[in-house]
């Protein structure tokens, strides 16, 4: 039994290597990294218009990124808050270009995995990927609001629905689970709706769950490695940037592996039918 599983894993790795998935993951990670600062600039520019403070924003960002990247994230957020609000238009352009390129690389990787030839022209693809990037930013803002004001919302609902306050206790203790579910839902939607032809959303959850679980484990693993080992010390002042790039690269590989697992399961389902 164990031998068969090992053979399947080796076969999976060889198939992904043939499809050159790591190249798409690297391209996606690079452009998403470039979009990091303008994304934070845009979020910081939007936050004054919603009931969130800088401290609230920092707290949620710190929970998402590896602990080794926290100083860089905090520094960027502080610098962004000192900038002029007039930079918001420049931030939007930078996000739509760089993050759109990142999602475009991810889309090409998904197409290769699914064996689909992309027939949409380049400009349509840029519009589609930019649209999805805006949706992802909206999900991030909604997540921030829920994380910060979840208790107030539940207390308000408790006046009308007796007993719902007990949900808040579970929510506070399961905050990391909430992030896990959000990442899973976003990945499942990307798997289902970003490529053409579109897949069924319910068929995308197995790969999305595995990718999200891998994302969580990798983030935790990076935090432990950087805390207790000095493997990245050779990069000196560039250490944080190198760690963030490698983390993004590994996570993008996990996203594409999740898509490939979905492809295998869907093909088996079709064979049974």
FENTA-V337351 format. One record per helix or strand of 2 or more residues. SS is the DSSP state (alpha for helix, beta for strand). FROM is the first residue (numbers start at 0). TO is the last residue. If there is no record, write none. Layout:
# FENTA-V337351
{{SS,FROM,TO} {SS,FROM,TO}}
This chain:
# FENTA-V337351
{{alpha,1,17} {alpha,20,46} {alpha,53,63} {alpha,66,81} {alpha,84,113} {alpha,121,157} {alpha,164,172} {alpha,174,192} {alpha,200,227} {alpha,232,271}}
